[in-house]
């Protein structure tokens, strides 16, 4: 596998995915009972936006680089920006950017647990270093798709499973996402399963989402953000998160913060959009 997220850290897809993750964690935290977070493709945890890898495509400039605190901003955006700012202060790096593990740990309570799985050994070692000292957190080196079965059902009987593969081989990852999500739901039917997916060609994304909903036998809440026309050849046109067993009022929240994120990121001039929809 050649994929390295350092080339893409902080881009618009990261912004979308990470705000969605925070919203999910906060929704689950409305109940006092703890839950288990499983992140199947956790990455290295901490990125440096000033590194040679990040500067190559300068993708963060159209992502986190365009998002700033503003009066009247939806709370989900404010919570995300505050988490990034606080982490930068802690590590004393003004260009630091947290991956999903370091963001998630800021929103876990004492009764919650997390398992972060990473297959690439160098990324795994970096992740262990980044999460040193965090309690109730397990960092594993392994195949995240396969390791889901080892952690479900959890003692808490509540779980959020984040499946966020690189899609280097899009068809293979789509198939493995479907099997992994199905296994998670078989072991814990009430699990909240969030699958990130790239939008490159709209018809291909829609075809797969319909197949995923059919395979799981449950509807998907899909939140999408795109900065390029959804059927263009720009490469990564948009970002989507498909959620099974979406928490109560999550969609209503997304309909507030998604357009605000879109307004901030889609400039020069605007070409994209946002949407929430139920598939299946």
Secondary structure in CASP SS format (residue, H / E / C, confidence):
PFRMAT SS
TARGET T0000
AUTHOR 0000-0000-0000
METHOD secondary structure of the structure
MODEL  1
X C 1.00
X C 1.00
X C 1.00
X C 1.00
X H 1.00
X H 1.00
X H 1.00
X C 1.00
X C 1.00
X C 1.00
X C 1.00
X H 1.00
X H 1.00
X H 1.00
X H 1.00
X H 1.00
X H 1.00
X H 1.00
X H 1.00
X H 1.00
X H 1.00
X H 1.00
X H 1.00
X H 1.00
X H 1.00
X H 1.00
X H 1.00
X H 1.00
X C 1.00
X C 1.00
X C 1.00
X C 1.00
X C 1.00
X C 1.00
X C 1.00
X E 1.00
X E 1.00
X E 1.00
X E 1.00
X C 1.00
X C 1.00
X C 1.00
X C 1.00
X C 1.00
X C 1.00
X E 1.00
X E 1.00
X E 1.00
X C 1.00
X C 1.00
X C 1.00
X H 1.00
X H 1.00
X H 1.00
X H 1.00
X H 1.00
X H 1.00
X C 1.00
X H 1.00
X H 1.00
X H 1.00
X H 1.00
X C 1.00
X H 1.00
X H 1.00
X H 1.00
X C 1.00
X C 1.00
X C 1.00
X C 1.00
X C 1.00
X C 1.00
X C 1.00
X C 1.00
X H 1.00
X H 1.00
X H 1.00
X H 1.00
X H 1.00
X H 1.00
X H 1.00
X H 1.00
X H 1.00
X H 1.00
X H 1.00
X H 1.00
X H 1.00
X H 1.00
X H 1.00
X H 1.00
X H 1.00
X C 1.00
X C 1.00
X C 1.00
X C 1.00
X E 1.00
X E 1.00
X E 1.00
X C 1.00
X H 1.00
X H 1.00
X H 1.00
X H 1.00
X H 1.00
X H 1.00
X C 1.00
X C 1.00
X C 1.00
X C 1.00
X C 1.00
X C 1.00
X C 1.00
X E 1.00
X E 1.00
X E 1.00
X E 1.00
X E 1.00
X E 1.00
X C 1.00
X C 1.00
X H 1.00
X H 1.00
X H 1.00
X H 1.00
X H 1.00
X H 1.00
X H 1.00
X H 1.00
X H 1.00
X H 1.00
X C 1.00
X C 1.00
X C 1.00
X C 1.00
X C 1.00
X C 1.00
X E 1.00
X E 1.00
X E 1.00
X E 1.00
X E 1.00
X C 1.00
X C 1.00
X H 1.00
X H 1.00
X H 1.00
X H 1.00
X H 1.00
X H 1.00
X H 1.00
X H 1.00
X C 1.00
X C 1.00
X C 1.00
X C 1.00
X C 1.00
X C 1.00
X C 1.00
X E 1.00
X E 1.00
X E 1.00
X E 1.00
X E 1.00
X C 1.00
X C 1.00
X C 1.00
X C 1.00
X C 1.00
X C 1.00
X H 1.00
X H 1.00
X H 1.00
X H 1.00
X H 1.00
X H 1.00
X H 1.00
X H 1.00
X H 1.00
X H 1.00
X H 1.00
X H 1.00
X H 1.00
X H 1.00
X H 1.00
X H 1.00
X H 1.00
X H 1.00
X C 1.00
X C 1.00
X C 1.00
X C 1.00
X E 1.00
X E 1.00
X E 1.00
X E 1.00
X E 1.00
X E 1.00
X E 1.00
X E 1.00
X C 1.00
X C 1.00
X H 1.00
X H 1.00
X H 1.00
X H 1.00
X H 1.00
X H 1.00
X H 1.00
X H 1.00
X H 1.00
X H 1.00
X H 1.00
X H 1.00
X H 1.00
X H 1.00
X H 1.00
X C 1.00
X C 1.00
X C 1.00
X E 1.00
X E 1.00
X E 1.00
X E 1.00
X E 1.00
X E 1.00
X E 1.00
X C 1.00
X C 1.00
X C 1.00
X C 1.00
X C 1.00
X C 1.00
X C 1.00
X C 1.00
X C 1.00
X C 1.00
X C 1.00
X E 1.00
X E 1.00
X E 1.00
X E 1.00
X E 1.00
X E 1.00
X E 1.00
X C 1.00
X C 1.00
X C 1.00
X C 1.00
X C 1.00
X H 1.00
X H 1.00
X H 1.00
X H 1.00
X H 1.00
X H 1.00
X H 1.00
X H 1.00
X H 1.00
X H 1.00
X H 1.00
X H 1.00
X H 1.00
X H 1.00
X H 1.00
X H 1.00
X C 1.00
X C 1.00
X C 1.00
X C 1.00
X C 1.00
X C 1.00
X C 1.00
X E 1.00
X E 1.00
X E 1.00
X E 1.00
X E 1.00
X E 1.00
X E 1.00
X C 1.00
END
